[in-house]
Amino acid sequence: MKYGVSLVIGAMLLSAAPARAQSFDDAVAAYKRGDYTTALPVIRSYAKQGMANAQFDLGVMYTTGHGVPLDEAQAVKWFRAAAEQGQVFAEGNLGVHLRDGKGVKQNYEEAATWFRLSAEHGNPGAQTSLGALLATGKGVPQDYGEAMKWFRLAAARGVPAAEDDIGIMYATGTGVPKDEAEAIKWYRLAAEHGYAKAQFSLGLMYANGVATPQDYGEAAKWYRLSADQDDAPAANNLGVLYQNGLGVEQTYVEAVRWFRISAEHGNPKAQSNLGLMLAQGHGVTQNFTDAQKWFHQAAAQGDLNAQKNLGAMAATGRGVPQNYGEARKWYRLAAGQGDAHAQQILERINTATPPEARTPVREAVAAISRPVPMPGTRSALDPAVFRVPPPELPRGRSENDPSVFRFSSPQMERRIALFGGEAGFRPGGGFHSMGGMHMGGMHMGGRGR
């Protein structure tokens, strides 16, 4: 269920003054059919006369750029004017702008104040946002119990973000006993309501066989639904399934397509995976220049595989001029993340001298290279396979974007590690493949929010 502009405006019509209703009604009807030129002067006139609902509508127009240039500062001005008169949705939207620092200096404490007012007035979106602040301790003392209270109130009204947040609480054991069966129940509710992040999480549970039999077909189904809503981690994981033929027909071309979609949305795992496909010529014409470009983007975000692959390319001269200084730089970064294999290669580079160094470095790569095993009989609940640390920080989400105009919470930090186990270097070529999920050189990620 989405709380779109038309639904909010429709609710406001009930409280419009009788003497003004027809004219205001006409303006709202014009807005709904996209005739902003007709709607704007009427809504602006009533807003200037102090009608709270018109002030809220004018704020909506400024934050969406409908009929006026997009102007978040003006949106804040009109949301505040309406909120100070007790307009429930204006209270929530003002909280969103204060939380996100849009059109106003970021202020979590004031955001929490407005979210609480709106939540107490029954706005389920504000209830979700207040719960998120309470769960993360932003602007208010951290209180998991109260957070869960607000999440449940919002979930009872069908807010998918709240359902997802309850799932996170049970999956992480935050404020409640850890209960993966309960988590998947809430993820499924939110996923069936079309919430992309919950669809991703549900796919993750099926891929890992957590609280449900492992089913890659179901995982692929939910990843696809999430990826179709531009969820980057879901697109990456769907690419991994295609790369390995898990739950779907194996096709490198389709894997590359999904990796590229995710990579272009900034996902470092997908950037590293796309770089690997380009370097190996799987599903795409081999192109070391493009591979290096994507490895660099992933490495800049701290991706371990990408750092090691850049080191391997520089050390062996594959696709780039051989450069031991560059190789040391990247292997040192990877080793700094605690990677033993990177440390081994770094030591070989440091003790070898050109031109004789080329052979021992290649030998070092080959000596560690081994096929990456798929998880076998290991328990999906083994902490090395599936571990969900407590949430840390919320991930900002533009609740005032017209497509998600519902004031729902930014998601709490979620880090789910998939298919653990140790991986070394990919056999042949010295390219590294290590990540949460080890599948033929790809790594499938959990979600950081």
Order of alpha helices (4+ residues) and beta strands (2+ residues): alpha-alpha-alpha-alpha-alpha-alpha-alpha-alpha-alpha-alpha-alpha-alpha-alpha-alpha-alpha-alpha-alpha-alpha-alpha-alpha-alpha-beta-beta
